[in-house]
Amino acid sequence: MLVLKDEDPRIHGIKTKIRVVPNFPKPGIMFQDITTLLLDPKAFKDTIDLFVERYKGKNISVVAGIEARGFIFGPPIALAIGAKFVPLRKPKKLPGDVIFEEYTLEYGSDRLEMHVGAVELGERALVVDDLIATGGTLCAAMNLLERVGAEVVECACLIELPDLQGRERLNGKPLYVLVEYQ
């Protein structure tokens, strides 16, 4: 069942464009597919606009997008609020010196990497991804940013799966989501 996080009328158009694909990438997983949302320019624009409206004027200097779907939402948000975009990538995708953080997710483990020097001490950061499930990926992203002295202002996701209790792993860091799937 889908629960609205906000009564904004744009949310309805967004939620109707998210497709659930059972048993992907493995049996038992109900994959939240945002590619159908991306095919609808209005729903996609509404999604970006809702995030921009929330973060404009919050003095955020860095939008850190988590590979891969955080790369879809992060850059337009960063441009609209006047922040730089920093990609947080899977292993061995960034040239040069990197720092990394390993983490577990609901169906395995992985690692995020960030260029050394991409984020500076005292910068205010927003972490962006499409979905929070167990929270492992967002925690890894926050750890990377905080290790270099950034202040993580908030995490922003299009979708939350609250039954997996990922929000509880964020150690009280604010999380903003547009829709929840129960």
C-alpha positions in Angstrom: 0.0 0.0 0.0 1.3 3.5 -0.9 1.2 6.2 1.8 1.5 9.9 0.9 4.2 11.8 2.8 2.7 15.1 1.9 -0.7 16.4 0.7 0.9 18.3 -2.2 -1.2 17.4 -5.3 1.9 16.7 -7.4 2.5 13.6 -5.2 -0.4 11.7 -6.7 1.1 12.1 -10.2 4.5 11.0 -9.0 3.2 7.9 -7.1 1.2 6.6 -10.1 4.4 6.6 -12.2 6.4 4.3 -9.9 6.2 0.7 -11.0 6.7 -2.2 -8.6 8.5 -5.2 -10.2 8.2 -8.4 -8.1 11.2 -10.7 -7.6 13.8 -8.3 -9.0 16.8 -8.5 -8.8 16.2 -11.7 -6.9 13.2 -13.6 -5.5 11.4 -11.9 -2.6 12.5 -8.4 -3.6 9.7 -5.9 -4.6 11.8 -3.5 -6.8 10.6 0.1 -6.9 11.2 1.0 -10.6 11.5 4.7 -11.2 12.2 4.4 -14.9 8.5 4.7 -15.6 8.5 8.0 -13.7 11.3 9.3 -15.8 9.3 8.6 -19.0 6.7 11.2 -17.8 8.2 14.7 -18.1 5.6 16.3 -15.8 6.0 13.7 -13.0 9.8 13.9 -13.3 9.8 17.7 -13.2 7.4 17.6 -10.2 9.7 15.3 -8.4 12.7 17.6 -8.9 10.6 20.7 -8.1 9.5 19.3 -4.8 13.1 18.7 -3.7 14.3 22.1 -5.0 11.5 23.9 -3.1 12.6 22.2 0.1 16.3 22.9 -0.3 16.5 26.3 -2.0 17.8 28.9 0.5 19.2 26.3 2.9 22.8 27.2 2.2 23.6 23.8 0.8 26.9 23.8 -1.1 27.1 20.1 -2.0 24.6 17.7 -3.4 26.0 14.2 -3.1 24.3 11.7 -5.4 24.5 8.0 -4.8 25.2 5.8 -7.8 23.2 5.2 -9.9 19.8 6.7 -9.5 21.0 9.5 -7.2 22.8 10.7 -10.4 19.4 11.2 -12.0 17.9 13.4 -9.2 21.0 15.0 -7.8 22.4 17.1 -10.7 19.2 19.0 -11.4 18.7 19.7 -7.7 22.3 20.9 -7.4 21.9 23.2 -10.4 18.6 24.7 -9.2 19.9 25.5 -5.7 23.4 26.7 -6.8 25.4 23.8 -5.3 28.0 21.5 -6.7 27.2 17.9 -7.5 29.5 15.2 -6.1 29.0 11.6 -7.4 29.3 8.8 -4.9 30.3 5.8 -7.0 30.6 2.1 -6.9 34.2 0.7 -6.6 36.8 1.4 -9.3 34.6 3.9 -11.3 36.5 7.1 -10.2 40.0 7.9 -11.5 42.5 9.3 -9.1 42.6 9.2 -5.3 39.4 8.2 -3.5 38.1 7.5 0.0 35.6 4.7 0.5 33.0 3.3 2.8 31.8 -0.3 2.8 28.2 -1.1 3.7 25.5 -3.8 3.6 22.1 -3.6 1.9 19.0 -5.8 1.9 20.4 -8.3 -0.7 24.2 -8.1 -0.3 27.1 -5.7 0.4 28.8 -2.9 -1.6 31.1 0.0 -1.3 30.9 3.8 -2.1 33.8 5.9 -3.2 34.3 9.6 -3.5 37.2 11.7 -4.9 39.6 13.0 -2.4 39.1 16.8 -2.3 35.6 16.9 -3.8 34.1 18.1 -0.5 35.8 20.5 1.9 35.7 21.0 5.6 32.6 22.9 6.7 30.6 22.4 3.6 26.8 21.8 4.0 25.8 18.6 2.1 22.5 17.0 0.9 22.6 13.3 0.2 20.3 12.2 -2.6 19.1 8.8 -3.7 16.0 7.3 -5.2 15.1 5.0 -2.3 15.9 4.1 1.3 15.4 0.5 2.3 17.7 -0.7 5.1 19.6 2.6 5.2 23.1 1.1 4.6 23.8 3.1 1.5 22.7 6.4 3.0 24.8 5.7 6.1 27.9 5.0 4.0 27.3 8.2 2.1 27.0 10.3 5.3 30.1 8.6 6.7 32.1 9.6 3.6 31.0 13.2 3.8 31.4 13.5 7.5 34.9 12.0 7.4 36.1 14.9 5.3 34.4 17.5 7.6 31.1 18.2 5.8 27.9 18.7 7.7 25.2 16.5 6.3 22.1 18.7 6.5 19.6 16.0 5.3 19.1 12.9 3.2 16.5 13.1 0.4 14.9 10.1 -1.3 11.9 9.7 -3.6 10.8 6.4 -1.9 11.0 4.9 1.6 10.3 1.3 2.5 9.6 1.9 6.2 9.1 -1.8 7.0 12.9 -2.3 6.5 13.6 0.4 9.2 16.3 2.2 7.3 15.4 5.5 8.9 16.4 4.1 12.3 19.9 3.5 11.0 20.5 7.2 10.2 21.3 8.1 13.8 18.7 10.9 13.9 19.8 12.5 10.7 16.8 14.1 9.0 15.3 12.2 6.1 12.9 13.6 3.6 10.9 11.3 1.3 8.0 11.9 -1.1 6.3 8.5 -0.9 6.3 5.4 1.3 5.5 1.8 0.4 4.2 -0.3 3.2 
